[in-house]
Amino acid sequence: MIIPKLAFQNILGAGLRTWLNVIVLSFAYVAIIALNGIYGGMQEQAVQAQIEVEYGGGQFWQGQYDPYDPFSFQDAHGALPPQLQNWIEEGNATPVLIRQATIYPNGRLRTILLKGINPDQTVLNIPSHFLADEKDVTPALIGSRMAKSTGLELGDYVTVRWRDKNGTFDAQDVEIVQIMNTSVQTVDNNQIWVPLNDLQTMTQMEGEATIVVVDRNFQNREPIEGWTFQSLDVLLKDLMDMVKSKTIGGSIIYIVLLMLAILAIFDTQVLSIFKRRKEMGTLMALGMTRVKVIELFTVEGAVHGVLAVLVAVIYGTPLLVYLATQGFPLPASTDSYGFAIGEKLFPIYSAQLIFGTIILVMTVTTIVSYLPTRKISKLKPTDALKGKLT
């Protein structure tokens, strides 16, 4: 207990120099936790939005369907096997038929995906119930991004042209009955949703679908001939990779802050050893071993990390709690980044992140504090009393 107590007294006795180092190091604590919390919140919000609106608990893909190959859409349809049909009737899954189509909003031509979905489905958080309205024309649902880019408004009619099962072109008008607001761009951009039965009739594909989305709580994942099950791990891989790449890029900021704080502590240790030569000689002359002297200076450096934690708690806790509960608004330009995070971002700070950051910074601080003290191992008490280090 003598070494830690003496180390604290020496550090506090250094005055302003100590507190400057502590404040800079506390910035590193808060920056690391804050930035990682932002990326964690970004990932959590995007994952939850994708699951609720698009992926559910996973998807069964018709054998020829490839979302990255538009040429596969023409043949990517098949009759629903009895097992999938039973799950759909039980409300544990919902089929989606996907076809390529062309629309002509305001005299312009635009290629889209025409998607059919059951109006009464509850698997996906899409306002498909608006498609249940009986009208003289086929009702259609679009997203706010699609409405903005095409100029379509509620109640507008737009001509849609598609190819049926045999490759024959056909066309008709659809009415925009609802414009949905969603943070998930992959169910919004260049897409029009219509009732599944209507699209099956329009394309002569009665009883067929392209994908079947299962409920999040549904555990049956038995293989089905002609259909491939895609788990959430597979469906969310691109999103996870994107978040990972942005996390690595953002880590540069807190690494720079940490390096600045560590450099300040290293310089402080070097200066302290240089100025306290006679003190070291006196301690060794009084019986303190070289190992204990090295321990004293190392602990003094590590105390900076402890004090930085206390300072970071004082101003960092209210700041991080406020951000986690209130979030912060995002500029409109972030909508083009590819993340389904909505208008506000809510950071997430896990216990693992907080304690991991403390352990990391404390470990690095202790190591950096030890490095300059290696000169003490060869120091003679008589030389130290004379003010010499070698």
Secondary structure as UniProt FT lines:
FT   HELIX           2..13
FT   TURN            14..15
FT   HELIX           16..50
FT   HELIX           51..55
FT   TURN            56..57
FT   STRAND          59..62
FT   TURN            63..64
FT   TURN            67..68
FT   HELIX           70..72
FT   TURN            73..75
FT   STRAND          78..79
FT   HELIX           82..89
FT   TURN            90..91
FT   STRAND          93..103
FT   HELIX           105..107
FT   STRAND          110..117
FT   TURN            119..120
FT   HELIX           128..132
FT   STRAND          138..143
FT   HELIX           144..150
FT   TURN            154..155
FT   STRAND          157..163
FT   TURN            165..166
FT   STRAND          169..180
FT   HELIX           185..187
FT   TURN            188..190
FT   STRAND          191..195
FT   HELIX           196..202
FT   TURN            203..204
FT   TURN            206..207
FT   STRAND          208..209
FT   STRAND          211..214
FT   TURN            216..217
FT   TURN            225..226
FT   STRAND          227..230
FT   HELIX           232..235
FT   HELIX           237..275
FT   HELIX           277..285
FT   TURN            286..287
FT   HELIX           290..326
FT   STRAND          328..329
FT   HELIX           332..336
FT   STRAND          344..345
FT   HELIX           351..370
FT   HELIX           371..378
FT   HELIX           381..385
FT   TURN            386..387
//
